Amino acid sequence: MARKQKRSRRRSSNGGGRVDLKQSAYAAVESLSHDSRGVAHINGKAVFIDGALPGEEVLFSYLKRKGSYDEGGVAHVIKAAPERVKAGCAHFGLCGGCSLQHMAAETQIHAKQQVLLDNLKHIGSVEADELLAPMTGPLWGYRRKARLGVKYVLKKEKVLVGFREKHSAFLADIDGCEVLHRSVGKQINALKELVGELSIYMRIPQIEIAVGDDGTAMIFRHLEPFIGSDIDKLRAFAQQHDVLLYLQSKGPDTVHLLWPEAAKESSQHALCYRLPQYDIEYRFGPTNFVQVNAEINSKMIDKVIELLDLQSEDRVMDLFCGLGNFTLPMARRVASIVGIEGDDALVELAKHNAKHNGIENAEFYSADLSQPALLPQAGFVMDGQRFDKVLLDPARAGALEMMAPLAKLAPKLIVYVSCNPATLARDADELVNKHGYRMTKVGVMDMFPHTSHVEAMALFVRDE
Protein backbone atom coordinates (compact mmCIF):
# COMPACT_ATOMS: atom_id res chain seq x y z
CA MET A 1 0.00 0.00 0.00
CA ALA A 2 1.18 3.53 -0.76
CA ARG A 3 2.49 5.53 2.18
CA LYS A 4 1.51 9.20 1.87
CA GLN A 5 4.26 11.72 2.56
CA LYS A 6 3.97 15.30 3.75
CA ARG A 7 3.57 18.00 1.14
CA SER A 8 6.83 19.54 -0.06
CA ARG A 9 8.86 20.08 -3.23
CA ARG A 10 12.41 19.21 -4.16
CA ARG A 11 14.58 18.27 -7.08
CA SER A 12 15.64 14.64 -7.36
CA SER A 13 19.31 13.74 -7.60
CA ASN A 14 18.44 10.15 -8.51
CA GLY A 15 17.46 10.59 -12.14
CA GLY A 16 13.77 11.30 -11.63
CA GLY A 17 13.76 14.89 -12.86
CA ARG A 18 11.73 17.71 -11.32
CA VAL A 19 9.34 16.09 -8.81
CA ASP A 20 6.50 17.19 -6.57
CA LEU A 21 6.28 15.53 -3.17
CA LYS A 22 2.71 16.61 -2.50
CA GLN A 23 1.64 13.26 -3.99
CA SER A 24 4.66 11.12 -3.07
CA ALA A 25 4.37 7.47 -2.20
CA TYR A 26 6.41 4.40 -1.27
CA ALA A 27 7.16 1.69 -3.83
CA ALA A 28 9.10 -1.55 -4.04
CA VAL A 29 10.54 -1.68 -7.56
CA GLU A 30 10.09 -5.01 -9.33
CA SER A 31 11.61 -4.67 -12.80
CA LEU A 32 12.73 -2.34 -15.59
CA SER A 33 10.55 -1.13 -18.44
CA HIS A 34 11.82 -1.00 -22.02
CA ASP A 35 12.73 2.66 -21.54
CA SER A 36 14.63 1.71 -18.35
CA ARG A 37 12.18 3.11 -15.83
CA GLY A 38 11.54 1.16 -12.66
CA VAL A 39 8.25 -0.73 -12.60
CA ALA A 40 6.24 -1.05 -9.38
CA HIS A 41 2.60 -1.68 -8.50
CA ILE A 42 0.55 0.49 -6.17
CA ASN A 43 -2.77 -1.10 -5.20
CA GLY A 44 -2.49 -3.32 -8.26
CA LYS A 45 -1.82 -0.46 -10.71
CA ALA A 46 1.49 -0.28 -12.59
CA VAL A 47 3.69 2.75 -11.98
CA PHE A 48 6.70 3.58 -14.18
CA ILE A 49 9.26 5.44 -12.06
CA ASP A 50 12.13 7.44 -13.55
CA GLY A 51 15.41 6.85 -11.74
CA ALA A 52 14.36 3.64 -9.95
CA LEU A 53 16.10 0.27 -10.24
CA PRO A 54 14.81 -3.27 -9.65
CA GLY A 55 15.06 -4.39 -6.03
CA GLU A 56 14.99 -0.84 -4.68
CA GLU A 57 12.62 0.69 -2.18
CA VAL A 58 11.92 4.31 -3.05
CA LEU A 59 9.77 7.30 -2.34
CA PHE A 60 8.48 8.65 -5.63
CA SER A 61 6.31 11.49 -6.82
CA TYR A 62 3.48 11.10 -9.28
CA LEU A 63 4.11 12.94 -12.55
CA LYS A 64 1.15 11.66 -14.59
CA ARG A 65 -1.89 9.57 -13.76
CA LYS A 66 -3.46 7.56 -16.55
CA GLY A 67 -6.20 4.97 -16.82
CA SER A 68 -4.15 1.78 -16.84
CA TYR A 69 -0.86 3.04 -15.37
CA ASP A 70 0.83 5.99 -13.67
CA GLU A 71 4.19 7.70 -14.13
CA GLY A 72 6.50 8.99 -11.44
CA GLY A 73 9.99 10.14 -10.54
CA VAL A 74 12.24 9.09 -7.68
CA ALA A 75 12.32 11.54 -4.78
CA HIS A 76 14.36 9.48 -2.32
CA VAL A 77 16.00 6.05 -2.38
CA ILE A 78 15.32 4.16 0.85
CA LYS A 79 17.11 0.95 -0.14
CA ALA A 80 19.51 1.13 -3.09
CA ALA A 81 20.22 -1.65 -5.57
CA PRO A 82 23.85 -2.83 -5.96
CA GLU A 83 23.70 -1.58 -9.56
CA ARG A 84 23.11 2.01 -8.49
CA VAL A 85 26.09 4.34 -9.01
CA LYS A 86 26.74 8.01 -8.44
CA ALA A 87 25.89 10.05 -11.52
CA GLY A 88 28.88 11.45 -13.38
CA CYS A 89 27.17 14.79 -14.02
CA ALA A 90 25.98 17.32 -11.46
CA HIS A 91 22.94 18.10 -13.61
CA PHE A 92 21.65 14.53 -13.86
CA GLY A 93 18.09 14.39 -12.62
CA LEU A 94 17.24 17.83 -13.97
CA CYS A 95 18.64 17.74 -17.50
CA GLY A 96 16.78 15.47 -19.91
CA GLY A 97 19.86 14.70 -22.01
CA CYS A 98 20.59 11.50 -20.05
CA SER A 99 18.33 9.04 -18.25
CA LEU A 100 20.59 6.24 -16.98
CA GLN A 101 23.57 7.79 -15.20
CA HIS A 102 22.33 6.26 -11.94
CA MET A 103 22.83 2.79 -13.44
CA ALA A 104 26.18 0.96 -13.69
CA ALA A 105 27.46 0.73 -17.27
CA GLU A 106 27.25 -3.08 -17.35
CA THR A 107 23.67 -2.90 -16.11
CA GLN A 108 22.79 -0.41 -18.84
CA ILE A 109 24.12 -2.84 -21.45
CA HIS A 110 22.25 -5.78 -19.94
CA ALA A 111 19.02 -3.75 -19.90
CA LYS A 112 19.46 -2.83 -23.56
CA GLN A 113 20.14 -6.45 -24.50
CA GLN A 114 16.94 -7.46 -22.74
CA VAL A 115 14.94 -4.80 -24.60
CA LEU A 116 16.30 -6.16 -27.89
CA LEU A 117 15.56 -9.79 -27.05
CA ASP A 118 12.07 -9.00 -25.74
CA ASN A 119 11.21 -7.11 -28.91
CA LEU A 120 12.48 -9.90 -31.13
CA LYS A 121 10.44 -12.45 -29.19
CA HIS A 122 7.18 -10.57 -28.69
CA ILE A 123 7.02 -8.45 -31.86
CA GLY A 124 8.94 -10.57 -34.33
CA SER A 125 8.50 -14.11 -32.97
CA VAL A 126 12.15 -14.68 -33.84
CA GLU A 127 15.20 -15.80 -31.92
CA ALA A 128 18.86 -15.65 -32.92
CA ASP A 129 21.20 -18.62 -32.79
CA GLU A 130 23.87 -16.48 -31.11
CA LEU A 131 23.93 -13.32 -29.01
CA LEU A 132 26.89 -11.18 -30.04
CA ALA A 133 29.09 -9.61 -27.39
CA PRO A 134 27.87 -6.05 -26.75
CA MET A 135 29.76 -3.32 -28.58
CA THR A 136 30.96 -0.71 -26.10
CA GLY A 137 33.02 2.46 -26.22
CA PRO A 138 33.66 5.62 -24.22
CA LEU A 139 31.07 6.49 -21.57
CA TRP A 140 31.81 10.23 -21.53
CA GLY A 141 32.56 12.88 -24.14
CA TYR A 142 31.34 10.61 -26.93
CA ARG A 143 28.62 12.72 -28.52
CA ARG A 144 29.76 14.57 -31.65
CA LYS A 145 26.36 15.76 -32.93
CA ALA A 146 23.71 17.70 -30.98
CA ARG A 147 21.22 20.53 -31.12
CA LEU A 148 21.40 22.74 -28.05
CA GLY A 149 18.46 24.91 -27.11
CA VAL A 150 19.11 28.58 -26.28
CA LYS A 151 16.80 30.74 -24.19
CA TYR A 152 17.00 34.01 -22.29
CA VAL A 153 14.99 33.55 -19.09
CA LEU A 154 13.61 36.85 -17.90
CA LYS A 155 12.96 35.72 -14.32
CA LYS A 156 16.54 34.49 -13.96
CA GLU A 157 17.97 37.32 -16.05
CA LYS A 158 20.33 34.88 -17.73
CA VAL A 159 20.85 32.90 -20.91
CA LEU A 160 20.48 29.11 -20.80
CA VAL A 161 22.16 26.77 -23.29
CA GLY A 162 21.62 23.01 -23.28
CA PHE A 163 18.95 20.31 -23.31
CA ARG A 164 15.40 20.39 -22.02
CA GLU A 165 14.50 19.43 -18.48
CA LYS A 166 12.96 16.03 -17.86
CA HIS A 167 9.17 16.15 -18.18
CA SER A 168 9.30 19.81 -19.18
CA ALA A 169 9.58 22.10 -22.19
CA PHE A 170 11.93 24.37 -20.22
CA LEU A 171 15.67 24.35 -20.83
CA ALA A 172 17.74 22.89 -18.00
CA ASP A 173 20.05 25.36 -16.26
CA ILE A 174 23.43 23.66 -16.79
CA ASP A 175 27.04 24.83 -16.94
CA GLY A 176 28.51 21.81 -18.72
CA CYS A 177 27.71 18.46 -20.33
CA GLU A 178 29.70 15.29 -19.69
CA VAL A 179 28.45 13.31 -22.70
CA LEU A 180 29.09 15.98 -25.33
CA HIS A 181 32.52 16.06 -26.95
CA ARG A 182 34.82 18.06 -24.68
CA SER A 183 35.21 20.82 -27.27
CA VAL A 184 31.53 21.61 -26.64
CA GLY A 185 30.65 20.14 -23.25
CA LYS A 186 33.24 22.27 -21.46
CA GLN A 187 32.16 25.44 -23.27
CA ILE A 188 28.52 25.72 -22.17
CA ASN A 189 29.24 28.68 -19.87
CA ALA A 190 31.29 30.39 -22.57
CA LEU A 191 28.39 29.98 -25.01
CA LYS A 192 25.95 31.43 -22.47
CA GLU A 193 28.21 34.42 -21.94
CA LEU A 194 28.62 34.95 -25.68
CA VAL A 195 24.88 34.88 -26.40
CA GLY A 196 24.23 37.22 -23.47
CA GLU A 197 26.57 39.80 -25.01
CA LEU A 198 24.82 39.83 -28.40
CA SER A 199 22.21 42.42 -29.35
CA ILE A 200 19.64 39.76 -30.31
CA TYR A 201 20.21 37.47 -27.31
CA MET A 202 16.45 36.83 -27.12
CA ARG A 203 16.25 35.79 -30.78
CA ILE A 204 18.74 32.91 -30.89
CA PRO A 205 16.78 29.65 -30.36
CA GLN A 206 19.40 27.01 -31.13
CA ILE A 207 23.07 26.17 -31.58
CA GLU A 208 23.73 23.05 -33.65
CA ILE A 209 26.96 21.18 -32.95
CA ALA A 210 29.03 18.90 -35.19
CA VAL A 211 32.47 17.55 -34.32
CA GLY A 212 34.97 16.03 -36.71
CA ASP A 213 38.40 14.53 -36.17
CA ASP A 214 40.11 17.88 -36.73
CA GLY A 215 37.60 20.46 -35.61
CA THR A 216 34.27 21.50 -34.14
CA ALA A 217 31.50 23.40 -35.92
CA MET A 218 28.75 25.47 -34.33
CA ILE A 219 25.71 26.76 -36.22
CA PHE A 220 23.96 29.72 -34.61
CA ARG A 221 20.28 29.86 -35.60
CA HIS A 222 19.08 33.47 -35.43
CA LEU A 223 15.63 34.94 -36.00
CA GLU A 224 16.81 38.52 -36.58
CA PRO A 225 19.95 39.88 -38.30
CA PHE A 226 23.12 40.34 -36.29
CA ILE A 227 24.58 43.84 -36.09
CA GLY A 228 28.23 44.58 -36.81
CA SER A 229 29.41 44.33 -33.20
CA ASP A 230 27.68 40.93 -32.89
CA ILE A 231 29.62 39.62 -35.87
CA ASP A 232 32.86 40.84 -34.31
CA LYS A 233 32.06 39.03 -31.05
CA LEU A 234 31.10 35.81 -32.85
CA ARG A 235 34.34 35.86 -34.85
CA ALA A 236 36.38 36.54 -31.73
CA PHE A 237 34.70 33.62 -29.93
CA ALA A 238 35.35 31.28 -32.86
CA GLN A 239 38.99 32.30 -33.03
CA GLN A 240 39.51 32.02 -29.27
CA HIS A 241 37.90 28.57 -29.01
CA ASP A 242 39.15 27.28 -32.37
CA VAL A 243 35.74 26.42 -33.82
CA LEU A 244 34.14 26.74 -37.23
CA LEU A 245 31.25 29.15 -36.72
CA TYR A 246 28.24 29.15 -39.04
CA LEU A 247 25.12 31.32 -39.11
CA GLN A 248 21.61 30.22 -40.10
CA SER A 249 18.83 32.79 -40.56
CA LYS A 250 16.09 30.54 -41.98
CA GLY A 251 16.07 27.06 -43.53
CA PRO A 252 19.02 24.69 -44.05
CA ASP A 253 19.96 26.41 -47.30
CA THR A 254 20.78 29.61 -45.38
CA VAL A 255 23.59 27.98 -43.36
CA HIS A 256 26.85 29.76 -44.18
CA LEU A 257 30.32 29.93 -42.67
CA LEU A 258 31.29 33.07 -40.77
CA TRP A 259 34.70 31.96 -39.46
CA PRO A 260 37.37 31.15 -40.51
CA GLU A 261 37.36 33.19 -43.69
CA ALA A 262 39.95 30.97 -45.33
CA ALA A 263 37.66 27.91 -45.18
CA LYS A 264 34.65 29.48 -46.94
CA GLU A 265 35.31 27.84 -50.31
CA SER A 266 35.24 24.37 -48.73
CA SER A 267 32.68 25.14 -46.02
CA GLN A 268 30.20 22.51 -47.27
CA HIS A 269 32.73 19.78 -46.46
CA ALA A 270 34.71 21.52 -43.73
CA LEU A 271 34.69 18.59 -41.27
CA CYS A 272 36.11 15.11 -41.59
CA TYR A 273 36.43 11.76 -39.87
CA ARG A 274 38.81 8.97 -40.74
CA LEU A 275 38.93 5.19 -40.72
CA PRO A 276 42.67 4.50 -40.89
CA GLN A 277 42.15 0.72 -41.01
CA TYR A 278 40.54 1.22 -44.45
CA ASP A 279 42.60 4.27 -45.52
CA ILE A 280 39.42 6.35 -45.82
CA GLU A 281 38.70 9.97 -44.97
CA TYR A 282 35.12 11.24 -45.06
CA ARG A 283 34.37 14.91 -45.67
CA PHE A 284 31.06 16.27 -44.38
CA GLY A 285 29.29 19.47 -43.45
CA PRO A 286 27.90 20.44 -40.05
CA THR A 287 24.29 19.68 -41.03
CA ASN A 288 25.01 16.28 -42.61
CA PHE A 289 24.06 13.11 -40.77
CA VAL A 290 26.96 11.19 -39.24
CA GLN A 291 26.90 8.62 -36.47
CA VAL A 292 27.01 10.28 -33.05
CA ASN A 293 29.67 8.07 -31.48
CA ALA A 294 32.92 7.90 -33.48
CA GLU A 295 34.46 4.90 -31.69
CA ILE A 296 31.30 2.81 -31.88
CA ASN A 297 30.93 3.75 -35.54
CA SER A 298 34.41 2.44 -36.33
CA LYS A 299 33.78 -0.80 -34.44
CA MET A 300 30.38 -1.15 -36.10
CA ILE A 301 31.90 -0.94 -39.57
CA ASP A 302 34.50 -3.57 -38.64
CA LYS A 303 31.74 -5.88 -37.39
CA VAL A 304 29.58 -5.44 -40.48
CA ILE A 305 32.49 -6.38 -42.71
CA GLU A 306 33.24 -9.39 -40.52
CA LEU A 307 29.63 -10.62 -40.49
CA LEU A 308 29.16 -10.20 -44.23
CA ASP A 309 32.35 -12.21 -44.83
CA LEU A 310 33.19 -10.01 -47.80
CA GLN A 311 35.09 -11.60 -50.67
CA SER A 312 36.88 -10.00 -53.61
CA GLU A 313 34.30 -11.31 -56.10
CA ASP A 314 31.23 -10.14 -54.15
CA ARG A 315 28.64 -7.71 -55.49
CA VAL A 316 27.09 -5.85 -52.54
CA MET A 317 24.16 -3.51 -51.93
CA ASP A 318 24.11 -0.87 -49.16
CA LEU A 319 20.61 0.46 -48.44
CA PHE A 320 20.16 3.77 -46.58
CA CYS A 321 23.85 4.36 -47.28
CA GLY A 322 24.09 8.00 -46.17
CA LEU A 323 27.42 9.60 -47.04
CA GLY A 324 28.97 6.17 -47.67
CA ASN A 325 29.81 5.36 -44.05
CA PHE A 326 29.67 1.60 -44.68
CA THR A 327 29.80 1.67 -48.48
CA LEU A 328 33.34 2.93 -48.91
CA PRO A 329 35.08 0.53 -46.49
CA MET A 330 33.18 -2.37 -48.06
CA ALA A 331 34.17 -1.16 -51.52
CA ARG A 332 37.81 -1.76 -50.57
CA ARG A 333 37.01 -5.49 -50.14
CA VAL A 334 34.60 -6.37 -52.97
CA ALA A 335 34.21 -6.34 -56.75
CA SER A 336 31.46 -3.72 -56.76
CA ILE A 337 28.93 -2.06 -54.47
CA VAL A 338 25.73 -0.06 -54.94
CA GLY A 339 24.61 2.46 -52.33
CA ILE A 340 21.04 3.81 -52.23
CA GLU A 341 19.93 6.73 -50.06
CA GLY A 342 16.86 8.98 -49.88
CA ASP A 343 18.68 12.22 -49.06
CA ASP A 344 19.94 13.82 -52.29
CA ALA A 345 22.60 15.84 -50.46
CA LEU A 346 24.02 12.72 -48.80
CA VAL A 347 24.12 10.88 -52.14
CA GLU A 348 26.18 13.71 -53.63
CA LEU A 349 28.40 13.64 -50.56
CA ALA A 350 28.86 9.87 -50.92
CA LYS A 351 29.95 10.36 -54.53
CA HIS A 352 32.32 13.13 -53.43
CA ASN A 353 33.81 10.91 -50.72
CA ALA A 354 34.25 8.00 -53.12
CA LYS A 355 36.18 10.25 -55.50
CA HIS A 356 38.12 11.83 -52.61
CA ASN A 357 39.30 8.34 -51.58
CA GLY A 358 40.01 7.05 -55.09
CA ILE A 359 37.20 4.48 -54.95
CA GLU A 360 35.84 3.65 -58.42
CA ASN A 361 33.79 0.48 -57.81
CA ALA A 362 30.95 2.18 -55.91
CA GLU A 363 27.74 3.52 -57.50
CA PHE A 364 25.23 5.70 -55.66
CA TYR A 365 21.55 6.35 -56.33
CA SER A 366 19.06 8.72 -54.73
CA ALA A 367 15.71 7.01 -54.08
CA ASP A 368 12.94 6.82 -51.49
CA LEU A 369 13.35 3.30 -50.12
CA SER A 370 9.89 3.38 -48.57
CA GLN A 371 8.63 3.18 -52.16
CA PRO A 372 10.74 0.46 -53.83
CA ALA A 373 8.43 0.40 -56.87
CA LEU A 374 9.80 3.83 -57.78
CA LEU A 375 13.45 2.71 -57.83
CA PRO A 376 13.53 2.47 -61.66
CA GLN A 377 12.66 6.18 -61.82
CA ALA A 378 15.85 6.81 -59.85
CA GLY A 379 17.82 4.99 -62.53
CA PHE A 380 18.16 1.73 -60.62
CA VAL A 381 16.33 -1.41 -61.80
CA MET A 382 16.38 -4.07 -59.11
CA ASP A 383 14.79 -6.89 -61.12
CA GLY A 384 17.40 -9.18 -62.64
CA GLN A 385 20.21 -7.82 -60.48
CA ARG A 386 22.50 -10.13 -58.54
CA PHE A 387 23.72 -9.14 -55.11
CA ASP A 388 25.59 -11.63 -52.97
CA LYS A 389 25.28 -9.64 -49.77
CA VAL A 390 23.20 -6.71 -48.52
CA LEU A 391 23.56 -4.21 -45.70
CA LEU A 392 20.74 -1.98 -44.54
CA ASP A 393 20.88 0.79 -41.95
CA PRO A 394 17.45 2.46 -41.90
CA ALA A 395 16.10 5.22 -39.69
CA ARG A 396 13.81 4.45 -36.74
CA ALA A 397 10.88 3.65 -39.05
CA GLY A 398 12.73 0.57 -40.27
CA ALA A 399 12.57 -0.91 -43.77
CA LEU A 400 9.39 -2.98 -43.96
CA GLU A 401 8.65 -1.98 -47.56
CA MET A 402 12.06 -3.30 -48.66
CA MET A 403 11.74 -6.76 -47.11
CA ALA A 404 9.87 -8.43 -49.99
CA PRO A 405 12.00 -6.86 -52.77
CA LEU A 406 15.10 -7.72 -50.79
CA ALA A 407 14.03 -11.34 -50.34
CA LYS A 408 13.35 -11.54 -54.08
CA LEU A 409 16.98 -10.65 -54.72
CA ALA A 410 17.87 -13.62 -52.47
CA PRO A 411 21.27 -12.46 -51.20
CA LYS A 412 23.13 -15.08 -49.19
CA LEU A 413 23.71 -12.75 -46.26
CA ILE A 414 21.92 -9.67 -44.94
CA VAL A 415 23.18 -7.46 -42.12
CA TYR A 416 20.58 -5.14 -40.61
CA VAL A 417 21.84 -2.23 -38.49
CA SER A 418 19.02 -0.77 -36.41
CA CYS A 419 18.35 2.21 -34.14
CA ASN A 420 14.93 0.86 -33.14
CA PRO A 421 14.58 -2.71 -31.82
CA ALA A 422 10.81 -2.68 -32.40
CA THR A 423 11.08 -2.10 -36.15
CA LEU A 424 14.06 -4.46 -36.37
CA ALA A 425 11.86 -7.16 -34.78
CA ARG A 426 8.99 -6.40 -37.16
CA ASP A 427 11.26 -6.59 -40.22
CA ALA A 428 13.02 -9.71 -38.89
CA ASP A 429 9.60 -11.37 -38.70
CA GLU A 430 9.19 -10.73 -42.43
CA LEU A 431 12.61 -12.09 -43.37
CA VAL A 432 12.49 -15.13 -41.10
CA ASN A 433 8.86 -16.19 -41.01
CA LYS A 434 7.87 -15.25 -44.57
CA HIS A 435 10.98 -15.21 -46.75
CA GLY A 436 13.15 -18.12 -45.67
CA TYR A 437 15.99 -16.44 -43.77
CA ARG A 438 17.47 -17.40 -40.40
CA MET A 439 18.61 -14.81 -37.89
CA THR A 440 21.91 -16.34 -36.85
CA LYS A 441 23.44 -13.50 -34.82
CA VAL A 442 22.21 -10.39 -33.05
CA GLY A 443 23.67 -7.93 -30.56
CA VAL A 444 23.51 -4.42 -29.16
CA MET A 445 25.81 -1.46 -29.72
CA ASP A 446 26.04 1.17 -27.00
CA MET A 447 25.97 4.18 -29.30
CA PHE A 448 24.35 6.40 -26.63
CA PRO A 449 25.64 5.52 -23.12
CA HIS A 450 23.52 6.79 -20.21
CA THR A 451 20.39 6.92 -22.38
CA SER A 452 17.74 4.30 -23.11
CA HIS A 453 18.45 4.35 -26.87
CA VAL A 454 19.07 0.81 -28.14
CA GLU A 455 21.11 0.25 -31.30
CA ALA A 456 21.44 -3.28 -32.65
CA MET A 457 22.91 -5.37 -35.44
CA ALA A 458 21.55 -8.65 -36.83
CA LEU A 459 22.83 -11.17 -39.36
CA PHE A 460 20.35 -13.04 -41.57
CA VAL A 461 21.37 -16.10 -43.61
CA ARG A 462 19.30 -17.46 -46.48
CA ASP A 463 18.19 -21.04 -46.00
CA GLU A 464 19.39 -23.16 -48.89
N, C-alpha and C positions, 0 to 999 in steps of 0.2 A: 504494500500500500504506500502511496505517496505521502511523504512527510512534509507538511507545509512549513516554509521558512518565513521569517519576518521580512517585511517589505524594505528593500534597499536597492541600490544600483551600483554596479562596479563593472570594470572591464576584466575579462578573463585573460589569464596568461597561459591557458592550457589549450589554446587552439579553438576556442568556441566563439570567438568574435565578441561583438558588443552584446552584452546580455542584461536582462532585467530581472532582478531577484524578487520582484513583487509576486511572481508566480513560480518560484523555484520549488524543486521537489527532489526527492532521493530516488536513485535508480541503481540497480545492479546490472551492469552491462554484460550482455550474453554473447554478442558476435559483432562482426563488422559488416556493413552494407557494401554494395559494389562501389560506392563513392567514398568508402573508408570512414563512414560515420559509425559510431557505436550504436548498437541496436539493443534496446531494453523494452520491457513491457510494463505499463502502469495500468493496473486494474484491467488487464487483458488487452490493452490497446498498445500497438507498437509505437515507439518513440525513437526517432533517429537523432542522435546527439553528436554534434560537432565536437571534436577534441576528446572523445571518450574511447577507451580501448577495452577489448574483451577481458572479463575478469575483474574489472574495476568497480568500485563503489563510488558514486559521484553525486554531488548536488548539481542540478542543471536548471536552466531557465527556459521556459517555453518561448519559442520564437514564432511558431505558427501552429495553429490547431486546425486539423482537417478532419473529414468524415471518418476515414479508415485508419489514419495515423497522425501523429504529431511530430513537430520538429523542435529541437532544442539545442542549446549550447552549454558546455561545461562551465560552471561557476566555481566549483571547488572539487578537488580530488580527495576523497576520504581515504581510499585504499588504492594505491597505484599498481598497475601491472608491471611486471619485470621489463616489458618492452618499452615502457615510457622513458624518454630521454629529455634532457633540457634542450629547449629550442635554441638553434644557433643564431637566431635573429631577435633583437629586442622588440621588434614590431610584430612578431608572430602572435596571432590571436586577435589583432586589430586589422592588419593588412590582409586583403583577400588574395594576394599573389601566391601564397602557399597554404596548404591545408594539413600537411602531415609532418611538420617538424617535430612534433611531440612523439613521433614513432621512430624507433630504431631503424636504420637503413635496411637491415636484413628483413625486418618485419614488413617494411613497405614493399619490398620485392615479393615476399611471400603473399602478401595481400593482393598484389597485382596479378601474380600467377593464378591465384584462386579465382579472381574476377574473369580472367581469360578462360580457364577451364570450365567454370560454371556457365559462361556464355556459350561455349562450344557444345556443352552437354544439353543445356535447356533450350537454346535457340536453334542450334544447328543439328542436334542429335548426332554429333560426330565426336570421335576421340582419336587422338594421335597415338601412333605406336611409341613415340619417344618424346619426352619433354626436354627441350634444349636447356642447357645451363643459361641462367639469366645474363643478359648483357648489361654490364654496369660501367660507370665512368665517374667523373668528378661529382661530388655532392654539392659543391659551392662554386659560384662564379662561372657556371656553365652556359648561361643563357645569352645567346648572341643576337637575338631578335626580340623586340618588345615595342609596345606602344604605351607610353607613359601619359597619363592624364595630367593636365595642368589646370589649376584653379586658384584665383584670388578669393580668399574667404574674408568677407568684410568684418565678421564678428571677431575673427582672430587677427585681422589686419596683417595677413601674411599670405604668401604664395605657397601652394602645395604642389608637389610633383611626385607622381608615383602611381600605385594601383588603387583600386576601389577598396573600401572597407568590406569586410564580410557582411553579408545580409544588408547591404546599404548601397545607395547610389553615390554616396559621398566619397571623396578621395581620402585615403588614409594619410595621417600626418606622420610622415617618416623622414629620416635624415640619411638613409642609406638602404641598400638592398644587397643581401648576401648571395642571392642566386643569379643576379645579373653579372655579366662580365665586369671585371674590376674597373675597366676604363669608364664604365657608366655607374655601376653600383656605388662607387666611392665618391661620385660627383653629384649626388642628389642635392646636397646643400648648395653647391656651387651653381647648379641649374636654377634652384629657387632664388638665389641672390641675383642671378643674371636677369631672370624674367621680371623680378621686382623692380629692377632699374630701368626697364624699357617703358616707353611712353604708352604702349598698348598692352600693358601687363594683364588687363582684364579680357583681352581678346585673343589670347593664345590658348587654345583648348588641348593641344597635344604635342608631344615630342616623340617622334618615331626613331627607334634605335636600330642600327645594324652594325655588326662587328665582323670584320674580316681578319685574316692572319696578320695583316700589316697595318691595320688602321680601324678607326671607329667613325661611323657616320651618324649625324643627328639631323633630323628633318623637323624644323619648326613650322607647325601649322599655324597660320595667322589669319584672322578674319578681317583685319584692317591693314592698310599699308604701314610699313615701318618708316619712321622719319630718319633723316641722315645720322643723327647721333645714335639711334638704335643700331643702325648698320655698323657703325664704328665699334660699338660695344660687342655686337655679335662676332665681328671679325677678331676683335681682341681676345674674346673668350676662346674661339676656335684655335687661335694661334697659341695661347697660353696652355690649353689642354690637349693640343695636338689632335684635333678632330676635324673631319670633313663636315662642314656645316651647310645644310641645304635649307631653302625656304619653300613653303608651299602655301599659296594663297587660296586655291580652290581645289579642283580635282587632281588626280595623279599626274595629269599632263602638265601641271603648273610647277612641279617639283624642279628646282634648279639650284645649282651649286653656287654658294656665296663665297666660300673659302675652302681651300686655297685657290687663288686665281690661276695658278699654273696648271691646275688639274681640270679646268673647265672643258677642254676639248674631249677628254676621256671620262667625263663625269658620269655617263650612263653605266660605265663598267669600272668604277673607281675602286671597288673592293675586290678582294680575292680570297680564296682558300685553296689549299694544296693537299694532294694525296701523293706524297713522295714515293710510296710503294708502287704506284702506277705511273709515276712521272707525269702527273697531270696537275695543271693549275686552272682553276675556274675563275673567270671574271664575272662580277655581278654588280648590280646597282642596289642602292639602299632600300628600294621598294620591292625588289625581286624576292620570291620565296626561296629560302634555303633552310635546311634543317637547323633547328635551334641549338642542338648540342653537337659541337664539332667532333669530340672524341667518340661519342656514340655513333655519329654518322660514319666515321672512318671504319669503325668495327663492324657496323651494319653492312657496309659495302663488301668488306672482306668475307662476311658470313654468307651473303647472297651469292658471291662468286664460288664459294666453297660448296654450298648446297646445290647450285645449278650444275656443278661438275663440268665447267665449261671446257670445250675441246676446240682445237684450231679449225676444225671443219664445221662447227656449229653455225646455224643461222638462228638469230635470237630476236625476240620482240620485247620492247620495254614500253609498257603502257603507263600513262600518267608520268611521263619521263622528266617533266620540269626542264631545268637547264642542262640536263644530261648527267645528273649526279651519279646515277648507276650506269647510264648508257656508255659513257666514255671509258671507265675502267673495264667494263665488259668488252668493249670494242678492241681493247689491247689483246684479248685472249681468243677471239672468235673470227670466223671468216667474214661475217657481216652482221649488222644489227640495225633494226628499225625502231625509232623512238616516236611515240605519238603522245601529244599533249594538247589540252584544250585552250591554253593561254598562248595567244599569238606571240606576245612579247618573250615568253620563255622559250618558245620554239626558235625564234630568231637568236636568242642568247645561246641556246644549245648548239645551233649551227656555228655561231661565232666561236664558242669554246672548242668545238671539234676542230675548226680551222686553226685556232690559236695553239692547239696541242698537236697539230700535224696528223690528225686522225681522218682518214679518207674512206673508211668502210662503214660509216654510220650515216643513215638517212633519217630525216626528221619531218614529221607531218603535223599540221595543226588540225585537230578535229575534236568535236564534242563526243567523248566516249560514252556518254549516257544515251547517245543515239547512234549505235553502230551501223544502222542501215544507211546513214549519211556519209559513211567513210569514203565511198567512191567519189563523192563530190569534193572531198579534200585531196583527191589524187591518189588515194590508196585503196586498192581492191583486195579485199581479204580472201575472197573465194579463189581457190586454186593455189594459194601460197603455202609454202612449207616452212614451218618454224619448229626447230627441235626443242627449244626451251623458251619460256616466257616469264617475265617478271612483271608484276603490277604493284603499284604503290599509290592507291587512290586516296582521295580526301575522306573525311569522316562518313560521307554518304555511301562509301563502298563502291562496288562495281557490278551490281546485280545484272545490269543490262548486257554486260560483256561476257557473262558466264557461258551462255549457250553458243555464241559465236566463237568463243575461246575453245570450248570443248570440241566444236566442229573442226577446228584446226588440228586437234589431237596432238599437242606437244607432249613429249615424254615427261617433262618436268615443268612444274609451275611453282614459282615462289611468290607468295602474296605478303607484302609488307603493309601493315595496317596501323592506323591511329585510332581505331574504334573496334573493340572486340565484339560488339554486338553485330555490326555489319560484316565483319570477318566471319563470324559464326553463320550468319544468314547465307553468305556467298559460299562458304565451305559446304553447307548443306546441299547447295545446287551441284557443286563439283563432285561431291562424294556420293550423294544419294540419288542423283539423277543422271550423272554423266560419266560414271565409271572411273573416278579417281580415288586414290587412297591418300589420306593425310598422314604422312609418315613421321613428320617432325613439326613441333611448334614450340615457341618460347617467347618470353617477354624481353623488351629492351627498355631500360630505365632512361628514357629520353628526357623526362621531366621529374627529377628527384624532388621530394617533398610536396608533390601534388598527386592527385588521384588519377592523372592521365595514364592510360595504359596503351603502350605501343607493343606490337607483336609481329612475329614473322612465322609463316607456315610454309612447309614444303608439301606439294601434292605430286603424286606419281601416278601415271596412267596405268591402269590394270591392262595387262596384255591379254 
